[in-house]
Amino acid sequence: MISFYPGPSKTDENLDKYLSEAASSGILSCNHRSPSFMKLMKDCIKVIKQKLEIPSNYEVFFTSSATECWEITGQSFSKKSFLHIYNGAFGEKWFSYNSKINNAVEGLAYPIHRSISLHQLDRSGAKQKDVICLTSCETSNTTKVHQKTIRKVKNRYPNSLLFIDATSSMSGVSIDWISGDIWYASVQKCFGLPPGLAVMVCSPKAIDQADKNDFHYNSLKSIYQNTQKFQTTHTPNTLGIYLLYKSLSNKLGIKAEHEKIRKRMKNLIKQLKLLGYDFVVPTKKVQSETVIGIKCKAELLPIIKEKAKEKGITLGNGYGKWKLNSFRIANFPAHSDSDFEKLLIFLKSEDFNKKREN
Ligand SMILES: *Cc1c(COP(=O)(O)O)cnc(C)c1O
């Protein structure tokens, strides 16, 4: 089966090999304060920084999930005021988690076919907010926030911290790291790995401003202190860290990966248009490069999914409002060009849309 589900999705093609290496290496029986574990963590952070081109003064941390990062960013900045900018389910959930943790939390929803408006941010008092939060790829509705927009937000509010949920972007597209203060992603999306691990990247400014007396086990302060020793606050997902290390070590750099993703999405959109499909996000500037939502008549959806299954293809369900009239296709680095050829052959052979005939 080829899974185009936008996470968990298709895994690294060498996963079998890495899993058996992990098991036979003995690392999975090592204590997380042992030299062997510390070496793995050190090597893993090094390769993440190298392959993803993360500035040397930024920190890389491990957490269990993007959801945990929603809590960490709330708990560890408890004296701050927040503005959450969102247009979909994940951004909204982050806002809602934080609203339960902190008092000074405001949300600003914006439409999915448009860029974030700086004027609207001004009107929402973004200048007075200590922290601005946004989601760089809203996996639920397949929008992205353009890199240039993130940079503009950073430049316009230089005193605020900018936190970014980059779950379906990190390791798939190039990130302009210095335009954000905290970026995080769980590994079952663009990293092509099994779930249960997330990567958090932090600017020195974010670490400096994190609460010093946050008592949670996963406070940013104690994560930071442990990471300085290449240790974790708790017994971590050693297998996940091992797989991440192995998988990234054998990958191209992020620029080459991004180019592959960009080209493939461009071709996919072109081919789908020829077949008469419409997209959940019609505006190119805000259409994600790593996941696309394809509109489909409600009565056709179960048929397409079933027939795809017969051909060994798993399509992603639509999400929320689009659950019954769309499907999603992940375009992650673990997918091969031939996976996409198979997908297109399938869609062409069936011509579900028959739009051209009408
Ligand atoms: C998948 C996803 C999450 C949730 O990830 P978990 O690993 O389940 O915590 C959060 N944000 C975005 C944008 C996602 O795509």
PDBQT file of the ligand as one rigid body, heavy atoms in Angstrom, charges set to zero:
ROOT
HETATM    1  C1  LIG A 401      -0.495  16.572  12.590  1.00  0.00    +0.000 C 
HETATM    2  C2  LIG A 401      -0.454  17.947  13.095  1.00  0.00    +0.000 A 
HETATM    3  C3  LIG A 401      -0.445  18.240  14.477  1.00  0.00    +0.000 A 
HETATM    4  C4  LIG A 401      -0.582  17.173  15.523  1.00  0.00    +0.000 C 
HETATM    5  O1  LIG A 401       0.528  16.354  15.569  1.00  0.00    +0.000 OA
HETATM    6  P1  LIG A 401       0.635  15.281  16.773  1.00  0.00    +0.000 P 
HETATM    7  O2  LIG A 401       1.892  14.560  16.481  1.00  0.00    +0.000 OA
HETATM    8  O3  LIG A 401      -0.579  14.412  16.679  1.00  0.00    +0.000 OA
HETATM    9  O4  LIG A 401       0.657  16.034  18.036  1.00  0.00    +0.000 OA
HETATM   10  C5  LIG A 401      -0.363  19.554  14.862  1.00  0.00    +0.000 A 
HETATM   11  N1  LIG A 401      -0.282  20.548  13.963  1.00  0.00    +0.000 NA
HETATM   12  C6  LIG A 401      -0.293  20.305  12.632  1.00  0.00    +0.000 A 
HETATM   13  C7  LIG A 401      -0.197  21.454  11.684  1.00  0.00    +0.000 C 
HETATM   14  C8  LIG A 401      -0.371  19.006  12.165  1.00  0.00    +0.000 A 
HETATM   15  O5  LIG A 401      -0.375  18.776  10.850  1.00  0.00    +0.000 OA
ENDROOT
TORSDOF 0
